[in-house]
Amino acid sequence: MNIGVVILAAGESKRMGVAKQILPIFGVPMLKYLVDEVLDTEAHPVTVVVGANKTKIVPLLENIPIGIIDNPDWQKGMGSSIKMGLVGSYLITKGFDGLIFMTSDMPFVNAAVIKKLIETAREFPDKTIIASKYSGTLGVPVLYKKERFEDILDMKPEHGAKQIFNKYPEEIVAVDFDLGAVDLDTKEDYYNFLQSKN
């Protein structure tokens, strides 16, 4: 089973006030850290979807063996970036059985998390959605097998992964993760994350 990864990095980081994708975590820009973690797995292809802050983000990713795709409709919502990630992955290769979608603001998503999602997909060949579970809810990173790709193309742009969760609850396998500070949306989130590392 060949699984690719799409990293969603198209948002403008309005609540953060700066491009959060380039904020340093563990000594490197957050997006670069996440890309390196994904590249430490068997996942292929790896695609990064950019948009609002592409002029700041793309230079961070030079000479890295990944695909970068621009989402001109990033303002319409995360669903539009998920679709672009699927399309961009097909531009690299058509030989994959599923895609993991993850955001660019979750500092505790690492190679081990990606590997666990792939292992679980293999353990449950009859299930088409492998979702992360934390803080009592399902979310990203999420692995969709190719049976759900048509649903991705039909997604409403203003909604994210949960619209497919709601449509196919019987298809979901939940993987419990302790992802700590789940995502960094505000300056306070980022400050608290940095404090937790000291």
C-alpha atoms as one frame of an Amber mdcrd trajectory, in Angstrom:
protein
   0.000   0.000   0.000   1.496   3.313  -1.132   0.379   6.339   0.870   1.190
   9.974   0.132   1.011  13.044   2.361  -0.507  16.453   1.713   0.518  19.309
   4.030  -2.000  22.146   3.988  -0.124  25.454   4.270  -2.289  27.857   2.269
  -3.980  29.869   5.032  -3.096  33.461   5.870  -2.605  32.886   9.635  -4.982
  35.742  10.418  -5.311  34.945  14.121  -1.532  34.568  14.508  -0.846  37.876
  12.781   2.227  36.470  10.997   2.819  33.507   8.688   2.783  30.722  11.260
   4.210  28.244   8.758   7.607  29.944   9.092   7.641  30.371  12.889  10.491
  28.378  14.446   9.818  25.196  16.398  12.565  22.816  17.531  15.058  25.226
  15.919  13.649  25.273  12.378  10.631  26.841  10.621   7.510  24.865  11.543
   6.648  23.826   7.973  10.216  22.720   7.277  10.186  20.652  10.470   6.943
  18.910   9.454   8.196  18.253   5.906  11.389  16.696   7.292   9.336  14.461
   9.602   7.169  13.264   6.705  10.248  12.599   4.572  11.495  10.330   7.368
   8.682   7.900   6.485   7.884   5.760   3.468   5.138   8.170   2.375   5.183
   9.220  -1.290   4.302  11.542  -2.894   4.631  14.498  -0.506   2.771  17.639
  -1.573   2.604  21.044   0.121  -0.342  23.294  -0.723   0.537  26.996  -0.509
  -1.561  30.111  -0.920  -1.659  33.334   1.088   1.968  33.316   2.259   3.554
  31.456  -0.655   6.291  34.059  -1.225   7.540  33.438   2.329   6.990  29.677
   2.334   8.257  28.448  -1.033  11.891  29.573  -0.445  11.979  27.382   2.693
  11.257  24.326   0.569  13.837  24.755  -2.210  15.828  21.651  -3.147  13.558
  19.368  -1.103  12.067  16.375  -3.009   8.418  17.350  -2.656   5.683  18.805
  -4.818   4.421  22.338  -4.203   1.043  23.411  -5.532  -0.515  26.857  -5.349
  -4.141  27.174  -4.274  -5.424  30.427  -5.793  -8.756  29.848  -4.015  -7.288
  29.527  -0.519  -9.685  32.187   0.805 -12.627  29.867   0.126 -11.557  27.531
   2.916  -9.657  24.384   3.811 -11.760  22.165   1.557 -10.324  23.970  -1.465
  -6.777  23.209  -0.308  -7.633  19.550   0.318  -8.847  19.263  -3.279  -5.718
  20.977  -4.593  -3.582  18.605  -2.545  -5.232  15.625  -4.202  -4.748  17.142
  -7.661  -1.145  18.100  -6.895  -0.342  14.581  -5.706  -1.612  13.154  -8.997
   0.710  15.527 -10.847   3.647  13.781  -9.143   2.433  10.184  -9.424  -0.778
   8.258  -9.888   0.495   5.178  -8.099  -0.816   5.697  -4.584  -3.582   4.039
  -2.580  -4.356   6.827  -0.146  -3.365  10.257   1.110  -2.745  11.641   4.580
  -3.908  15.233   4.969  -2.304  17.299   7.704  -2.095  20.973   8.569   1.091
  23.006   8.874   0.488  24.162  12.455   0.593  20.956  14.511   4.093  20.763
  16.031   3.643  17.336  17.592   2.778  15.579  14.345   5.968  13.691  13.594
   7.215  10.686  11.652   5.849   8.295  14.300   2.314   9.697  13.881   2.478
   9.361  10.092   3.845   5.825  10.335   1.075   4.813  12.776  -1.638   6.050
  10.408  -0.103   4.048   7.539   0.247   0.913   9.696  -3.381   1.216  10.790
  -4.536   1.577   7.182  -2.833  -1.738   6.423  -4.340  -3.402   9.501  -7.853
  -2.408   8.409  -7.957  -2.987   4.642 -11.758  -2.725   4.558 -11.850   0.749
   6.177 -11.314   3.862   4.077 -10.755   6.595   6.699  -8.034   6.494   9.361
  -8.525   9.543  11.593  -6.471  10.923  14.468  -8.239  11.160  17.810  -7.205
  13.634  20.504  -8.974  15.728  23.110 -12.070  13.575  22.598 -12.546  14.422
  18.943 -11.559  13.156  15.496  -9.390  15.313  13.281  -6.273  15.660  11.186
  -3.914  14.157  10.318  -6.353  11.902   8.510  -5.705   9.187   5.958  -8.225
   8.787   3.155  -7.928   5.733   0.946  -8.540   6.146  -2.776 -12.167   5.045
  -2.398 -12.797   8.475  -0.803 -11.033  10.567  -3.473 -14.260  11.271  -5.329
 -15.732  12.556  -2.074 -12.739  14.869  -1.688 -13.384  16.323  -5.131 -17.017
  16.897  -4.107 -16.103  18.654  -0.847 -17.509  22.058  -0.023 -14.525  24.429
   0.047 -15.497  26.129   3.296 -15.377  22.879   5.313 -12.522  20.561   6.168
 -12.057  16.843   6.740 -15.006  16.417   9.089 -17.573  16.681   6.315 -16.351
  13.291   5.060 -16.249  11.907   8.625 -19.909  12.785   8.975 -20.803  11.130
   5.674 -19.053   7.799   6.385 -18.933   7.214  10.164 -18.887   3.436   9.651
 -15.705   3.715   7.547 -13.608   5.398  10.261 -10.868   3.828  12.334  -9.738
   6.222  15.092  -6.114   6.272  16.222  -5.557   7.817  19.654  -2.687  10.284
  19.801  -1.490  12.560  22.557  -0.720  15.511  20.302  -0.190  17.993  23.097
  -0.832  21.557  21.962  -2.864  20.364  19.018  -2.416  23.359  16.740  -0.926
  26.814  16.936  -3.533  29.344  15.837  -2.735  32.409  17.948   0.309  34.154
  19.414  -0.788  32.861  22.810  -0.797  29.271  21.473   2.712  29.759  20.105
   3.980  31.390  23.298   2.546  28.554  25.396   4.180  26.005  23.099   7.580
  27.693  23.449   7.165  27.850  27.233   6.351  24.147  27.364   9.664  23.389
  25.654  11.736  25.332  28.212
